[in-house]
Amino acid sequence: MKRLNRQIGISLVEVLVALVISVFLLGGIVQVYTGNQATFKFTNALAEIQENGRFALDSMSQDLRLANEWGCVPFNPADTDNINDTLSGATVPGYTSSLHDFLDEEAIEGTNNTGLNGSDTVTVRGGKPGQANVESPFYPAGTARLTTSNGGRIGADDIVLVTRCGANDLLIEAEADILRVTSATSISGNTQTDLTFAGNKSQLYQNDASVIELQTVTYSIANGASGEPALFRTEFGTALELVEGVDDMQLLYGIDNDGDGYPNQYVSSNNVVDFEDVVAVRIMLLVRSFNDFVAETPQTYSFNGVQTTAGDRRLRQVFTATVALRNRIGG
């Protein structure tokens, strides 16, 4: 039988030393984890902001470049006799002049500080990217039918501009028609589209003609589905939340004062005398991260010439771009 005083164990001092060492090790692990988590939140928020800002600028730039897009037909707002506009309350459901009148309404116009957080709005009218070519069989003037190449985009209730690009018939005053599509049916093995309209064409369109889809688009800032401020794109009155986290949008319009087709000054919309003189638009977007507590302290940023300290710890970044209206600038 062994004597108890010869048994060996761990003393209380050794236990306390081990606990102290464990606390230091655990503290280091927690500190590394916390630092990595903060770095991840920051880089993730920065990537989120940059992606949203670039996407917003790309979307707005594309629509702004298409302002006053009329294909190959000459368009003079003071003399629109060469364009046959068939749109009316009887042929366009929900017709409103501000949305569907492409001849009398401005190709671009905006409001100043009327949106969320004192943001601006801008409305653009013109064609969409791409076009379809008119193909055989050709239907005579006074009919509401047309055959085009299959672009796969034009559908019922779309508003289109049919333009003549090659012919110069002095006996035909109109060079283009604005029509509402009532049906778009793929034919000839999906290589062509058969279009029918609510109004009749003014003339026989052949291979020298093309079809361009028209749009009225407004960009604005409002609260999105999550309650966060967002950039909205509204087409023909239907609003789509485009980019979340856009705090503010300010716009300056490049005015051509001397008729050379290039901007002489940039002013806010309330200082634009005639939007027909606008040849460029400068966009300024303030984009913030979705999550709070990303920055260590409230961020100080400069936007539209004003320096502001945020009331939260979200990350913010300013995005700017100057877009030339390609259908006006230089001419």
C-alpha positions in Angstrom: 0.0 0.0 0.0 1.4 3.4 -1.1 1.6 6.2 1.2 -0.6 9.3 0.3 2.2 11.8 0.9 4.1 10.3 -2.1 1.3 10.9 -4.7 2.1 13.6 -7.3 -0.6 16.1 -8.7 -1.1 19.6 -10.1 -0.8 22.4 -7.6 -3.2 25.3 -7.5 -0.3 27.7 -8.5 0.2 25.6 -11.7 -3.5 25.8 -12.5 -3.6 29.5 -12.1 -0.5 30.0 -14.3 -2.1 27.8 -17.0 -5.3 29.8 -16.8 -3.4 33.1 -17.2 -1.6 31.8 -20.2 -4.9 30.6 -21.7 -6.5 34.0 -21.2 -3.6 35.7 -23.0 -3.8 33.2 -25.9 -7.6 33.5 -26.1 -7.4 37.3 -26.0 -4.9 37.2 -29.0 -7.3 34.9 -30.9 -10.2 37.1 -30.2 -8.3 40.2 -31.3 -7.2 38.6 -34.5 -10.8 37.5 -35.2 -12.2 40.9 -34.5 -9.6 42.6 -36.7 -10.2 40.2 -39.5 -14.0 40.7 -39.2 -13.6 44.5 -39.2 -11.4 44.3 -42.3 -13.9 42.0 -44.0 -16.8 44.3 -43.3 -14.8 47.3 -44.6 -13.6 45.7 -47.8 -17.0 44.1 -48.4 -18.8 47.5 -47.9 -16.2 49.2 -50.2 -16.7 46.6 -52.9 -20.5 46.9 -52.6 -20.4 50.7 -52.9 -18.1 50.6 -55.9 -20.2 48.0 -57.7 -23.4 50.0 -57.0 -21.9 53.3 -58.0 -20.5 52.0 -61.3 -23.7 50.2 -62.2 -25.8 53.3 -61.5 -23.5 55.5 -63.6 -23.5 53.0 -66.5 -27.3 52.7 -66.5 -27.8 56.5 -66.4 -25.1 57.2 -69.0 -26.7 54.8 -71.5 -30.1 56.4 -71.2 -28.7 59.9 -71.3 -26.7 59.2 -74.4 -29.9 58.1 -76.1 -31.8 61.4 -75.4 -33.3 62.7 -78.6 -32.4 59.5 -80.5 -34.4 59.5 -83.8 -32.3 57.1 -85.9 -31.7 58.6 -89.3 -34.7 60.9 -89.5 -34.0 64.6 -89.1 -35.9 66.0 -86.1 -36.5 69.7 -85.5 -38.7 70.4 -82.4 -39.9 73.6 -84.1 -41.0 71.8 -87.2 -42.3 68.2 -86.8 -44.2 67.9 -90.1 -41.8 65.2 -91.3 -43.0 62.9 -88.4 -46.5 61.3 -88.3 -47.5 60.9 -84.7 -50.4 58.5 -84.3 -50.5 58.5 -80.5 -53.6 59.7 -78.9 -55.9 58.9 -76.0 -57.8 56.5 -78.2 -54.8 54.5 -79.3 -52.5 54.5 -76.2 -53.8 53.1 -72.9 -53.0 55.4 -70.1 -51.8 58.1 -72.5 -50.3 61.2 -71.0 -48.5 63.9 -72.9 -45.6 64.0 -70.4 -44.8 60.3 -71.1 -45.9 59.6 -74.7 -45.5 63.0 -76.4 -42.0 62.8 -77.9 -42.5 65.7 -80.3 -43.6 68.5 -78.0 -42.0 67.4 -74.7 -38.3 68.0 -74.1 -35.8 65.3 -74.9 -34.2 65.9 -71.5 -35.4 67.9 -68.5 -34.9 67.8 -64.7 -35.9 69.1 -61.4 -33.7 70.6 -58.7 -33.7 69.4 -55.0 -37.2 67.9 -55.2 -36.4 64.3 -54.3 -35.4 62.4 -51.2 -32.6 64.1 -49.2 -32.9 67.1 -51.5 -31.9 65.1 -54.6 -32.5 66.0 -58.2 -34.4 64.1 -60.9 -33.8 63.8 -64.6 -36.2 62.7 -67.4 -34.9 61.5 -70.8 -36.9 60.8 -74.0 -35.6 59.0 -77.0 -34.8 55.6 -78.5 -33.6 52.5 -76.9 -30.3 50.8 -78.0 -30.5 48.7 -81.1 -33.0 48.7 -83.9 -34.9 46.3 -86.2 -34.8 46.5 -90.0 -37.9 46.5 -92.1 -38.1 43.4 -94.4 -40.3 41.8 -97.0 -43.3 41.4 -97.2 -43.9 45.2 -97.4 -47.3 46.5 -96.6 -48.7 49.7 -98.3 -49.4 53.1 -96.8 -52.6 53.3 -94.8 -52.2 49.9 -93.2 -51.3 49.0 -89.6 -48.8 46.2 -90.3 -45.0 45.8 -90.7 -42.5 43.0 -91.0 -39.1 43.4 -89.4 -35.9 41.5 -88.6 -36.3 39.6 -85.3 -34.7 41.7 -82.6 -36.6 39.9 -79.9 -37.3 43.1 -78.0 -40.4 44.8 -79.4 -43.6 43.6 -77.9 -47.3 44.7 -77.4 -47.9 48.2 -76.1 -44.3 49.3 -77.0 -44.0 52.7 -78.7 -41.9 52.6 -81.8 -40.5 55.0 -84.3 -40.4 53.8 -87.9 -37.9 55.8 -90.0 -36.9 56.0 -93.6 -33.1 56.0 -94.0 -32.4 56.0 -97.7 -35.2 57.2 -99.8 -35.8 60.9 -100.5 -39.4 61.1 -101.9 -40.4 64.7 -102.3 -44.0 63.6 -102.7 -44.1 62.1 -99.2 -43.9 64.8 -96.5 -43.5 62.5 -93.5 -40.3 60.6 -93.1 -41.2 58.7 -90.0 -44.2 57.4 -88.0 -44.7 57.0 -84.2 -46.8 54.0 -83.5 -48.1 51.8 -80.7 -47.5 48.1 -81.2 -50.6 45.9 -80.6 -48.9 42.6 -81.3 -45.5 41.2 -82.2 -45.4 37.7 -83.6 -42.3 35.7 -84.6 -42.5 34.3 -88.1 -40.3 32.6 -90.7 -38.6 30.3 -88.1 -38.1 33.2 -85.7 -36.0 35.1 -88.2 -38.7 37.8 -88.6 -41.3 39.6 -86.5 -44.8 40.5 -87.7 -45.9 43.8 -86.1 -49.4 45.3 -86.0 -50.1 48.8 -84.8 -53.0 50.7 -83.2 -52.7 53.4 -86.0 -52.0 53.3 -89.7 -48.6 53.9 -91.3 -48.3 57.0 -93.4 -46.4 55.3 -96.2 -44.9 52.2 -97.7 -41.7 51.3 -95.7 -39.2 49.0 -97.4 -35.6 48.0 -96.9 -34.4 51.5 -96.3 -36.4 51.8 -93.1 -35.8 50.8 -89.5 -37.8 50.4 -86.3 -36.6 52.0 -83.0 -38.3 51.4 -79.7 -39.0 54.7 -77.8 -38.9 55.3 -74.1 -39.5 58.0 -71.5 -37.3 57.4 -68.5 -36.9 59.3 -65.2 -34.2 58.8 -62.6 -34.9 59.7 -59.0 -34.0 58.9 -55.4 -36.6 57.4 -53.0 -36.8 54.9 -50.2 -36.6 51.4 -51.5 -38.3 48.2 -50.4 -35.8 47.8 -47.4 -36.4 51.4 -46.3 -32.9 52.4 -47.5 -32.6 55.3 -50.0 -32.2 53.9 -53.6 -31.9 55.0 -57.2 -35.1 54.4 -59.1 -35.5 54.1 -62.9 -39.1 54.9 -64.0 -40.0 53.9 -67.6 -43.4 55.1 -68.8 -44.6 55.6 -65.2 -43.5 52.1 -64.0 -40.8 52.5 -61.3 -38.0 50.0 -60.8 -35.6 50.1 -57.8 -32.3 50.0 -59.6 -29.6 50.5 -57.0 -29.9 50.4 -53.2 -27.9 52.7 -51.0 -27.8 55.8 -53.2 -28.2 58.7 -50.7 -28.2 61.6 -53.0 -28.1 62.6 -56.7 -27.1 66.0 -58.0 -27.1 67.0 -61.7 -25.5 69.8 -63.6 -26.5 70.5 -67.2 -24.0 71.5 -69.9 -25.4 74.5 -71.8 -24.4 75.4 -75.3 -24.7 79.2 -75.3 -23.0 80.0 -78.6 -24.4 77.3 -80.9 -21.2 75.4 -81.6 -22.6 72.2 -80.1 -20.3 72.1 -77.0 -21.1 73.2 -73.4 -20.0 76.6 -72.2 -21.1 76.2 -68.6 -22.7 73.7 -66.3 -25.8 74.8 -64.3 -28.5 73.2 -62.1 -31.9 72.5 -63.7 -33.5 75.6 -62.2 -31.0 77.8 -64.0 -31.5 76.1 -67.4 -33.4 78.6 -69.6 -34.1 76.2 -72.5 -33.4 72.4 -72.2 -32.9 72.4 -76.0 -29.6 74.0 -75.3 -28.4 71.1 -73.1 -25.7 69.0 -74.8 -24.2 67.3 -71.7 -25.0 66.2 -68.2 -22.8 65.9 -65.2 -23.9 63.3 -62.7 -22.9 63.2 -59.0 -24.0 60.3 -56.9 -23.5 59.8 -53.1 -23.5 56.0 -52.4 -23.4 54.5 -48.9 -22.9 51.0 -47.5 -26.0 49.0 -46.6 -24.6 48.1 -43.1 -23.8 50.6 -40.3 -20.7 50.5 -38.0 -18.4 49.9 -40.9 -16.1 52.9 -40.3 -14.4 53.3 -36.9 -15.7 56.9 -36.6 -18.4 58.9 -38.5 -17.1 59.7 -42.0 -16.5 63.2 -43.2 -17.1 63.6 -47.0 -17.5 66.3 -49.6 -20.4 66.2 -52.0 -21.5 68.9 -54.4 -19.1 71.3 -52.8 -20.4 70.8 -49.3 -18.4 69.1 -46.6 -20.6 66.9 -44.3 -19.9 64.6 -41.3 -22.2 61.6 -41.3 -24.6 60.8 -38.4 -23.7 57.1 -38.6 -20.7 54.9 -39.3 -21.6 53.8 -42.7 -19.0 54.0 -45.5 -19.8 56.6 -48.3 -18.2 57.4 -51.6 -18.9 60.0 -54.3 -19.2 59.0 -58.0 -19.2 61.5 -60.8 -19.4 61.3 -64.6 -20.0 63.7 -67.4 -22.1 62.3 -70.2 -22.3 63.9 -73.7 -25.7 63.8 -75.4 -24.4 62.2 -78.6 -27.4 63.3 -80.6 -26.7 67.0 -79.8 -23.1 67.5 -78.9 -20.8 68.8 -81.7 -23.7 69.8 -83.9 
